[in-house]
């Protein structure tokens, strides 16, 4: 009887341990964010392949796994660097490293392994894909992360690695960085600003505890809200560029352009609402709309390619 109880306890301990490790891995790689970023890369790949560069399940699989590793590595490095600051904020204090569930050294090992695996897989697709993936990690961890406590320009710097995934899929499909990949980069680049400024707005007090400067004016004021509107307008313009016929093989039909424009007006409406109300609720609504916007835009682009 005692032996059976001991066996059962050991089994429960093992199950708990495996579950805890899996949970911590998801948290340190920010699985939810990584998957959403990965969707952008998949969208870029689906837009990029053609008769000259045929669809490949193996390439898509390497892009998905390699892309997750790259995003996960960036997030893991970030959490090691900011472990003391994360401990000060309510939304981050329970992460694996600041909570003490994972040592910084173990987190560094995970981040390093993810980097090596990610770069290797992306290099197997083509060297340019690996190069942009490596640039993304470098900018996120070595430039964006330290700047967060120094200047609001950190969001501008962070927009570069944040904009890479959409165009990374195109580069993976074609092996080339041209006007098409540049346009996809531009769209997601401008999208970063209203998205992250809305987050910086409704989490302002929490960020303030760690001394993070996320809003362009440093405050939840009209200046920040106005700049959010302006960058939303730039986003709408960039999203409609493929309709004009000057973006190479990346093209959307007038019907798709109308849908994209309406999506843009939807997001602009909530950006204006933030300017009018200047409340945390309005900022959170804009953030949620921005996530829906970029996902729906990518879906419209893909559907337009296959059903035009």
N, C-alpha and C positions, 0 to 999 in steps of 0.2 A: 504493500500500500504506500509506504513512504517513498519507495523507488518510483512508483507511478506519479506521485505528487511532484517529486523532484524533476522528473522528466517533463511534466506538464508546465512547471514553472520555468524550466530552461527553454522550452519551446516558446512560451509567452515572452520571455526576455529576448530571445532571438528575433521574434516577430516585431517586438517593440523597437529593438535596436535597428533592424532593417528599415522599418517604417520611419524612424527618427532620422536616419541617415538620408533616406530618400527625400524627406520633407526639408531637411537642411540644404540638400543639394538644390532642390527647387528654389529655395529662398535665396541662396547665395548666387545663383545664376539668374534670378528673377524670371522664372519660367513663363509667367504670364506675359511679361514684356517681351521676352525673347521670342515667344510664339507669334506675337503680333508683328514684331519686326521681321520675322521669318516669312510671314504672309506677304510682305512687301517684296521680298526677294523672289518668292515664287511667282508673284504677279509680274515682276520684271522679266523673269525667265519665259513665262507664257507669252509675253508681248514680243520677246526677242527672237524666238526660234522661227525659222522659215524653211523654204526649200533648200536654200544654200547652207543652212545650219539646222538640220532636222532635230526633232524632239528626241530626247534621250532620258529614259527613266533613271539610268545610272548617274547621269550628270545631275538630274534633279535631286536624287537621293543624296549625292555628295554635297550639293548646295544646301540642302536642308540640314543635314547633320553638321557640316562644316560651318554653316551660318549660325546655327545654335551655339556651337562651341565658341565662335568668335564673340557673339553677344554675351554668352555666359562668362567668358573670360574677362571681358571688359567690366561686367558687373561685379565679379569676384574681386578683381584688382581694386575696383572702386571701394568696395566694402572693407577691404584691408586698410587702404589709405585713410578712409574716413571713419574707422572704427570708434575713435574717441568722440567724434562729432555725432555719429549715429546714436551713440548712447545718450545724447542730450535731447533727442527728438522723440516724440511719442510714436510717430509712424515707423521709426527705424530701430528703436531701442531693443526690440525683440528679435532682430536679425541674428543669425548664427554667431557671428564674430563679436559684436558688442555685448550680446547676452552671455557670452562665455561658453556656449555650446560647442563652438569650434575655435581652435586656436588660430591665430594669424598665420602661423607657419603652414598648417594644414590647408588653410584657405589659399595661400600662395602656391602650394603644390597643385591644388585643384586648378587654379587659374593658369598656371604654367602648362599643365598637361592639356587643358582645353585649348590653349593657344597653339601648342605644337600640333595637336590633332586637327584643329580647325585650319591652320595654314597648310598642312599637308594635304588635306582633302580638297581645299580650294585650289591648291597648286595642281592637283591631279586633273582638275577641270581645265584650267589654263593659268599661266603665270600672272596675268593681269588681275584676275579674280582674287588670287592670293595676295597680291600687292595691295589692292584696295581694302581687303579684309584686315591686313596688318596695319595699314594706315589708320583704319577706323579704331582699332585697339589703342594704338599709340596716341592719337589725338584725344580720345576719351579719357584715358588714364593719366597721361603725362601732361596734358595741356588743360583740358576742360575741368577735370576734377580739382586741381590745385587753384584754378582761377575762381571757383565758386565762392571762396571766402575772401576774394580780393576785389572783384569787379563784376558789374552786371553784364559786361561783355562776354562772360563765360557762356551765356546762352548762345551768343553769336558763334563762338568757337565750337560749342557742343552741337550746333546745327549741322556742322560738316560731317562728323561721323554719323549723326542721326539721319542724314540724307543719303548716305551711301547704300543702304540695303536695297532700295527700289531699283537703282541703276546697276547694282551688283548682279542682279538676276539677268539683266540684259547683257552685261559683259560676260557672264557665265555662258549664255546661250550663243553669243556671237564671237567671243574672244576679242572684241573691239570696243574701245571707248570713243564714240563719236557724238554727233549732235543729238542722236536719239537718247543715249545714256545720259548725256548732259542735261537734256530736257527733263528726264525723270528725276535726276538729281535736283534740279532747280525747283520742281514742284514740291518735293518732300523737304527741301531746304526752307522754303518760305512757310511751309506748314508748321515747322518746328516752333516758330515764334508765338503765334496765338495759342498753340497747344501748351507750351511750357510756361508762358506768362500767365495763362489762366490757372495752371497748377500752382505757380509761384504766388498767385493772388490768394487763393483760398487756403493755402498752407503757409501763408506769410508768417504768422506767429510762431509756427513750429520751426520753419527755416531760420527765423530770427534767433532762436535759441542756440543754433550752431554757427551763427554769423554768416549764413549763406546770402549772397546778393543775386537774386533771380529776376527782379523786376527792373526794367530799363531806367526808370527814374529813381529806383530804390524805395518807392512808396506805392501804396494802393491809391493812386490819384488819377486825375484826368489825363495827365501826360502818358502814363502807362496804358490806360484804356484807349487813348487816341492812337498810340503806336500799334496796339493790337489790331485796331480797325485797318490801319494803313497796310500792315503786313498781310491781313486777310485779303485785301484788295489785290495786292501783288500775287498772292496765292491763286486767286481766281484768274488773273491774267495769264500766269504761267500754266495753269491747268488747261487753258484754251489754246495755247500755242500750237499743239498738234493739228488743230483744225485748219491752220493757215497754209499748210503744205510746205513749210520751210524746215521741217524737223526730220528730214530723210524718210526712213521707212516707218517711223512712228507717226501714225496719222489716225485721226478720229473723224467720223462723219458728222455732218451738221446736226443730225438727230442726237447723237451722243454728246455733241458740244452743248446743245440746249439743256440736256439733262445735267451735265457737269456745271453749267452756268447756274441752273436752279439750285443745285447742291451748294454752290458757292454763295448764292444769295441767302440760303438757309443759315449757313455759318456766319455770314456777315450780319444777319439780323441779330444773332446772339452776341456778336462782338459789339454791336451798337447798344444792345441791352446792357452789356457790362459798363459801357461808357455812361449810360443814363442812370443806372442803379448803383454801380460800384459796390456791390455786395459779394460776399463769399459764395452765396447761392448762385448768383448770376455767373460768377467765374467757373464754378463747378459744372454748371449747365453747358457753358461754352466748351469746357474741356471734353465733356462727354460727346457733344456734337462734333468736335474736331476729330475724335477717334472714329466716329461713324462716317464722317466726311471722307477721310483718306481711304477707308476701307471700301466705301461705296464707289468712290472715284475709280479705284483700281479695278473693281468688278465691272464698272461701266466700260472702261478701256478694254478689258479682256473680252467682254461680250460683244463689243463693237467690232473687234478684230475677227471673231469667229462667225459672226452672224451678219456682217455687212453685205 
